[in-house]
């Protein structure tokens, strides 16, 4: 069972694949869209380093019914090669969650808001 869970969630590990120099955002509160555009899009627009591309439903397919909560946790804490908060530790957890929600709204525009 644990192995199946790992296989299902492995693609989520790349949510914030930015490594090395990351542009830091200021301390004012960002919207989910702003945080996505400033941090997450660097990897997710092009699918760099295996990051699932925003808008590509096939890249995000195969998740369990818990995938959204796992996605948000991986976005905040990192997972394997993916750095926490997309590599921008100045982001608070709420902003990171909003960025992940925004990315999902671009990928699944018909999904009800959480």
HELIX and SHEET records of a PDB file:
HELIX    1   1 UNK A    2  UNK A    9  1                                   8    
HELIX    2   2 UNK A   10  UNK A   14  5                                   5    
HELIX    3   3 UNK A   32  UNK A   35  1                                   4    
HELIX    4   4 UNK A   36  UNK A   40  3                                   5    
HELIX    5   5 UNK A   41  UNK A   44  1                                   4    
HELIX    6   6 UNK A   48  UNK A   50  5                                   3    
HELIX    7   7 UNK A   57  UNK A   60  1                                   4    
HELIX    8   8 UNK A   67  UNK A   77  1                                  11    
HELIX    9   9 UNK A   84  UNK A   87  5                                   4    
HELIX   10  10 UNK A   93  UNK A  107  1                                  15    
END                                                                             
